[in-house]
C-alpha cells in the first residue's frame, strides 16, 4: 500500500516500479499483470495504468498488445512504440565528439526547414554520437545563429538533450518533432566518422523540433551506423477502427 503524503498515488507507484526496474528486473522481463499490481499496491487499475504510462513515456517499459508490459533492454535495440520523451531520456547516456562548430549561411533546404531566409546565418554543429565508446550516429544540428537560439558545443555534453537547453533559453516548450527516414549511400566525411566504407548504405533521418504552434526551432540530420543501431516500432491499430478490404482481381495476391 502506498501512503506517502504530498505525492499522488500514481507517482508513488511509478517511483516504486522504477526502483524495481532498476534493482530487481532485467531487460525483457515482464511486469506483473495490472490485477496483480492493483492488489499489491492497494490502488485502482486507473492508478496502475497512469504509473505504467509514465514509464512507457520515458522509454523504460514497452507494451506488447495482448501479452503484457515489459522492461526495455538497455542495448542497441529500441523495442517499443517510439515517442519523443523516451528518446530524449535515452540519449542522455550518449557522449558527443564535436567535429565542427561554425556559423554558415543557410542553404535553401535548411532555411525551409527552419522557416528562415536563404543565406541567413545558422549554427552548424556536427557530432559523432557514441555509446560505450562506439560511434552509433553522426549528427548535423542546425539552429538560427543568434545568442539565444543557437545550440553550442557545450550543450551537447551538458547531460541533457540539446533541445532542453534551447527551450530554457528561449522560454519555449518542446511539443513534438517531425521526422522522415530514408536510405542513403554514405560518403566522406560521414563514412570515416562512422567507420564504414564509402558507399555503405545507411539510414538517414531528417528531424525538425517544433513548438506547440509548429514553429521550427532545430533541424537535425542523423546518419545511423548500419550495425550498431536498430529501431523497432509497434504499429498499433486504434480502437474502434474498421478496416475495409476490397478484393482486386487485377492485383496478384501476396
C-alpha positions as CSV (number, residue, x, y, z in Angstrom):
1,X,0.0,0.0,0.0
2,X,1.4,3.4,-0.9
3,X,0.8,6.1,1.6
4,X,3.4,8.8,1.2
5,X,1.9,12.3,1.8
6,X,2.4,15.1,-0.7
7,X,2.6,12.8,-3.8
8,X,-0.1,11.4,-6.0
9,X,-0.8,7.7,-5.8
10,X,0.3,7.1,-9.4
11,X,3.5,9.0,-8.8
12,X,4.3,6.8,-5.7
13,X,3.6,3.6,-7.7
14,X,5.7,4.9,-10.5
15,X,8.6,5.5,-8.2
16,X,8.4,2.0,-6.7
17,X,8.1,0.5,-10.2
18,X,11.2,2.5,-11.3
19,X,13.1,1.1,-8.3
20,X,12.1,-2.5,-9.2
21,X,13.1,-1.9,-12.9
22,X,16.5,-0.6,-11.8
23,X,17.2,-3.1,-9.0
24,X,15.2,-6.2,-9.4
25,X,14.3,-6.7,-13.1
26,X,16.3,-7.1,-16.3
27,X,15.6,-6.2,-19.9
28,X,12.6,-8.0,-21.4
29,X,11.3,-9.1,-18.0
30,X,7.5,-8.9,-17.9
31,X,5.8,-6.8,-15.2
32,X,3.1,-8.4,-13.1
33,X,-0.4,-8.0,-14.5
34,X,-2.5,-4.9,-13.8
35,X,-4.7,-7.0,-11.5
36,X,-1.7,-8.3,-9.5
37,X,-0.2,-4.7,-9.2
38,X,-3.6,-3.4,-8.1
39,X,-3.7,-6.0,-5.3
40,X,0.0,-5.4,-4.4
41,X,-0.2,-1.6,-4.1
42,X,-3.8,-1.4,-3.0
43,X,-4.8,1.1,-5.7
44,X,-7.2,1.2,-8.7
45,X,-6.4,0.0,-12.2
46,X,-6.5,3.6,-13.4
47,X,-3.7,4.5,-11.0
48,X,-1.6,1.5,-12.2
49,X,-2.2,2.4,-15.8
50,X,-1.1,6.0,-15.2
51,X,2.1,4.9,-13.4
52,X,3.0,2.5,-16.2
53,X,2.2,5.1,-18.9
54,X,4.7,7.4,-17.3
55,X,7.5,4.8,-17.5
56,X,6.5,3.9,-21.1
57,X,6.8,7.6,-22.0
58,X,10.3,7.6,-20.5
59,X,11.2,4.6,-22.6
60,X,11.8,2.3,-19.6
61,X,8.9,0.0,-20.3
62,X,7.2,-1.2,-23.5
63,X,3.9,-2.9,-24.1
64,X,3.1,-5.9,-26.2
65,X,-0.6,-5.8,-27.1
66,X,-2.4,-8.8,-25.7
67,X,0.6,-10.0,-23.8
68,X,1.8,-7.6,-21.2
69,X,4.3,-4.8,-20.2
70,X,8.0,-5.4,-20.4
71,X,11.2,-3.8,-19.2
72,X,13.1,-2.1,-22.1
73,X,16.6,-3.6,-22.8
74,X,19.4,-1.1,-22.5
75,X,21.1,-2.3,-25.7
76,X,21.1,-1.0,-29.3
77,X,17.5,-2.1,-29.9
78,X,14.7,0.3,-29.2
79,X,11.9,-2.3,-28.9
80,X,9.0,-0.1,-28.1
81,X,6.5,2.3,-29.5
82,X,8.6,5.3,-30.4
83,X,7.9,8.5,-28.5
84,X,9.9,11.7,-28.3
85,X,10.2,11.9,-24.5
86,X,11.5,8.4,-24.3
87,X,14.0,9.2,-27.0
88,X,15.2,12.3,-25.2
89,X,15.6,10.5,-21.9
90,X,17.6,7.7,-23.6
91,X,20.1,10.0,-25.4
92,X,21.3,11.5,-22.1
93,X,23.5,8.4,-21.8
94,X,25.4,9.1,-25.0
95,X,28.6,11.1,-25.4
96,X,29.4,13.5,-28.2
97,X,32.6,14.2,-30.1
98,X,32.2,17.6,-31.7
99,X,33.6,17.5,-35.2
100,X,32.8,21.1,-36.3
101,X,31.1,24.1,-34.8
102,X,30.6,27.0,-37.1
103,X,28.2,29.7,-38.5
104,X,27.2,29.1,-42.1
105,X,24.7,30.7,-44.5
106,X,21.5,28.6,-44.6
107,X,21.1,26.7,-47.8
108,X,17.6,26.7,-49.3
109,X,16.6,23.3,-47.8
110,X,17.9,24.2,-44.3
111,X,16.3,27.6,-44.5
112,X,13.0,25.9,-45.4
113,X,13.2,23.5,-42.5
114,X,13.8,26.3,-40.0
115,X,11.5,28.8,-41.6
116,X,14.3,31.3,-42.3
117,X,15.5,33.2,-45.3
118,X,18.0,31.5,-47.6
119,X,21.5,32.8,-46.7
120,X,20.6,33.7,-43.1
121,X,23.3,32.6,-40.6
122,X,22.7,29.3,-38.9
123,X,24.8,27.5,-36.3
124,X,26.0,24.1,-37.7
125,X,27.4,21.6,-35.3
126,X,28.5,18.1,-36.5
127,X,29.0,15.5,-33.8
128,X,29.9,11.8,-33.6
129,X,27.5,10.3,-31.1
130,X,28.9,7.4,-29.1
131,X,27.5,4.7,-26.9
132,X,30.0,2.6,-24.9
133,X,32.9,4.2,-26.9
134,X,31.5,3.2,-30.3
135,X,30.0,5.7,-32.8
136,X,26.4,4.9,-33.4
137,X,25.3,8.1,-35.3
138,X,26.7,11.2,-36.9
139,X,24.5,14.2,-36.3
140,X,24.4,17.6,-38.1
141,X,22.5,20.2,-36.0
142,X,21.3,23.5,-37.4
143,X,19.8,26.4,-35.4
144,X,19.5,30.1,-36.0
145,X,22.8,31.7,-35.2
146,X,21.7,34.1,-32.5
147,X,22.8,34.4,-28.9
148,X,19.6,32.8,-27.6
149,X,18.6,30.4,-30.4
150,X,21.9,28.7,-31.2
151,X,22.9,25.4,-29.9
152,X,26.5,25.3,-28.6
153,X,29.1,22.6,-28.4
154,X,28.8,22.8,-24.6
155,X,25.1,21.9,-24.8
156,X,25.9,18.6,-26.4
157,X,27.8,17.3,-23.4
158,X,25.8,19.1,-20.7
159,X,24.0,15.9,-19.6
160,X,20.6,17.0,-21.0
161,X,19.1,16.8,-24.5
162,X,20.2,19.9,-26.6
163,X,16.6,20.9,-27.1
164,X,16.0,21.2,-23.4
165,X,18.9,23.7,-23.2
166,X,17.5,25.6,-26.1
167,X,13.9,25.6,-24.8
168,X,15.1,27.0,-21.5
169,X,17.0,29.9,-23.1
170,X,14.1,30.8,-25.4
171,X,11.4,30.2,-22.8
172,X,9.6,27.8,-25.1
173,X,8.3,24.3,-24.6
174,X,9.1,21.2,-26.6
175,X,5.9,19.8,-28.1
176,X,6.7,17.5,-30.9
177,X,9.2,16.6,-33.7
178,X,8.6,15.7,-37.3
179,X,10.9,13.1,-38.8
180,X,11.4,11.4,-42.1
181,X,13.7,8.4,-42.8
182,X,15.4,7.4,-46.0
183,X,18.2,5.1,-47.1
184,X,21.4,6.7,-48.5
185,X,24.9,5.7,-49.6
186,X,27.2,7.3,-47.1
187,X,30.3,9.2,-48.3
188,X,33.2,11.1,-46.7
189,X,33.3,12.6,-44.2
190,X,30.4,10.6,-42.8
191,X,31.9,7.2,-43.8
192,X,35.1,8.0,-41.9
193,X,33.3,9.1,-38.8
194,X,31.1,6.0,-38.8
195,X,34.0,3.8,-39.6
196,X,32.4,2.2,-42.7
197,X,33.4,2.1,-46.4
198,X,32.4,4.8,-48.9
199,X,29.0,3.8,-50.5
200,X,27.8,1.8,-47.5
201,X,24.0,2.1,-47.3
202,X,22.8,3.7,-44.0
203,X,19.5,5.1,-42.7
204,X,19.3,8.9,-42.6
205,X,16.8,10.8,-40.5
206,X,15.8,14.4,-41.0
207,X,14.2,15.7,-37.8
208,X,12.7,19.0,-37.0
209,X,11.9,20.0,-33.4
210,X,8.8,22.2,-33.1
211,X,6.9,24.2,-30.6
212,X,3.2,23.7,-29.9
213,X,2.3,26.2,-32.6
214,X,4.5,24.4,-35.1
215,X,7.4,26.9,-35.1
216,X,10.6,25.1,-36.1
217,X,13.5,25.5,-33.6
218,X,16.1,23.0,-34.5
219,X,16.8,20.9,-37.6
220,X,18.9,17.8,-37.3
221,X,20.3,15.3,-39.9
222,X,21.2,12.0,-38.5
223,X,23.1,9.1,-40.2
224,X,23.0,5.8,-38.3
225,X,25.7,3.2,-38.2
226,X,24.2,0.2,-40.1
227,X,25.3,-2.4,-37.5
228,X,25.1,-0.5,-34.2
229,X,21.6,0.9,-34.1
230,X,18.2,-0.6,-34.5
231,X,14.8,0.9,-34.1
232,X,11.7,-1.4,-33.7
233,X,8.3,0.3,-33.8
234,X,5.0,-1.2,-32.7
235,X,2.3,-0.4,-35.2
236,X,-1.0,-0.3,-33.2
237,X,-4.5,-0.3,-34.7
238,X,-6.5,2.3,-32.9
239,X,-9.6,1.1,-31.1
240,X,-12.9,1.3,-32.9
241,X,-11.1,1.5,-36.2
242,X,-12.6,-0.6,-39.0
243,X,-10.5,-1.8,-42.0
244,X,-12.4,-2.4,-45.2
245,X,-10.6,-4.5,-47.8
246,X,-12.0,-4.9,-51.3
247,X,-10.8,-7.8,-53.5
248,X,-9.0,-6.5,-56.6
249,X,-8.6,-9.2,-59.2
250,X,-6.2,-7.1,-61.1
251,X,-3.5,-7.5,-58.4
252,X,-1.6,-10.6,-57.6
253,X,-2.1,-11.9,-54.0
254,X,0.8,-11.7,-51.6
